[in-house]
Amino acid sequence: MRADRRQKQVFREEALEILAFHNGNALEALRTMIAERDAVEERLAIATLIMARGDDEAWRPS
């Protein structure tokens, strides 16, 4: 229960920060969040394709 309550508090704080960044404009905040989500989904799709091809063996983290 305590972790769930803490997580909800973090979400509220994050939402307030996003709204403040957009000067309280909820529509602009949502547009930004959707655009960021789309960008993350695109990067995930690319990574998934690369790994499915087996090219992940050529890549090494630095």
Order of alpha helices (4+ residues) and beta strands (2+ residues): alpha-alpha
